[in-house]
Amino acid sequence: MKSELEHQFVQQLEKNQNIVHKICRIYTHDEHSHKDLFQEITIQLWKAYPKFRGDAKFSTWMYRVALNTAITLYRKKKRGPHTTDIDPIAYRIKADHYDDTEELQLKLIYEAIKQLNDIEKALVFLYLEDKNYAEISDTLGISEVNARVKMNRIKTKLRAILNP
């Protein structure tokens, strides 16, 4: 019985692991933190998996567990001492035809999203994942109207951050 449960879990995790990676990207600043958060989310998913009843899709349940884990760790980290990461020097040879405009825009958007609070980050993440407001409200445990209002406020906030 246990090996069947493990097999089902691993299959679902492999199929939906991009969800976890995207959440890690929003809540971390470097590769090491990304790996740590991914591991912690995976552990929490495994611990909670026996209680997964299938009332919602696995991916919706996974969003909820992963976001709750990321938010919890994010809040704990904020209470600790503040450290500053030293940016490693990146050596990049650019080809003449390489256009990094989109890459730079994505970096700016992610930096703006990182300035939001934990709930706002989760809401933006789900919105960018093309989740409708019903799914967002279900995942975050807020009303659909509240999700819409918060999203409109977040859009205004992001515009202000990106266009000072």
Salt bridges, closest charged atoms under 4 A:
GLU31 OE2 - LYS35 NZ 3.21
ASP36 OD2 - HIS32 NE2 3.30
ASP55 OD2 - ARG53 NH2 2.69
ASP100 OD2 - LYS94 NZ 2.84
GLU103 OE2 - ARG92 NH2 2.82
ASP118 OD2 - ARG75 NE 2.48
GLU120 OE1 - LYS157 NZ 2.96
GLU129 OE2 - LYS22 NZ 2.95
GLU144 OE2 - ARG148 NH2 3.53
